[in-house]
Amino acid sequence: MRNFTDLRITNGVEMVRLLAVSGSLRQASSNSILLRAAERLCPEGLLVTHYEGIGELPHFNPDLLEDLPEPVIALRSIIGQADGLLFSCPEYARGIPGAFKNMLDWLVSSEEFPGKPVALFNASPRANHAQAALRLVLDTMSARIIEEASMTVNLLSSRLSVESIATDPVMGPLIGTALGAFKRYLDNPLAA
């Protein structure tokens, strides 16, 4: 994972930094592939880095909040450096996957998360229960969900590659539009 601190200025341009987080641990996850396609479609001045440490986080335990485990310290640090968060989360048994919820639990009492702008990318129109649950959790955690930057595509059972999603005549522009809206918001949150 790249360090955002080192990447604030790229080629003389101040970058808006998004942290992309897939809620799936699967190797061939459509949510992860969607976020990789989004990285390819970033407008100028927008940088996407992927957080892939969800599976390495210990189970949330409030007793550990006084002496945080290293993976949690690293998570909170990268969240704090990000200008915005890009989440793509599957639905398991009508809810948020346990590993993703565990990550969010570690952020509940953090100083880095409240008020953080979040865009929700959904890889399946059928994942409406998880999206509703995720929105409730994020609202409780004081995230700012940016509706104009949130979107749904249908990757269910498609096995599309990052490249085929990015170049798809429907999905590519939809992702690009959402990312453009997120960048505009992050460039000028008071205008929203």
C-alpha positions, 0 to 999 in steps of 0.5 A: 500500500502506498503512503498517502503522505508521500503522494500529496503532490504528483507532477506538481499537482496537488492530489485528492487522495481516496482510500478504496476498501473492498468489503470482500476477502475473496481473491476474485471479488467483483467488489475489489475488481470494481474498485480497481476499475475505478482507480483506472478511471480516476480524473486528473488530480485524484489518486486511489490507494487500496487498503487490503489489510481487513483480513489482518485486523484482530477481532474488535475488542474494546479492551484493546482500545488503550493499547491498539494493535499495530494493524489498527494503528496503521488502519487509523493512520491511512484513514486519517491521511485520506481525503475520502473513502471509496467503499465497495461491499458485498452482501452476505446473509443480508448483511455486511461481511464480518471482516468489513464490519470488524474494520468499521468497529475499530474505527468507531472510537477513532478521531480519524473517521467522523466526518470523513466523506464516503462514496459507496460503490455497489457491484450488485443491485441485489445487495440492497440489504447490505447497502442499507445496513452499511448506510446505517452503520456509517451514519451512526459513525458520523461519516458523510455519504456523498450520494452523487459519488455513490453508484451501483453496477451489475457485476453479479456472476459477470467475471469481467476484468478490470479492463473490461469494466473500465472500457464498458460503454455503460459502466465506465462512464458511470464510474467516471461520473461518480468519481468526478462528483466525488472529486468536485465535492472534495475540492469544495465541500462547502459548495455541496 
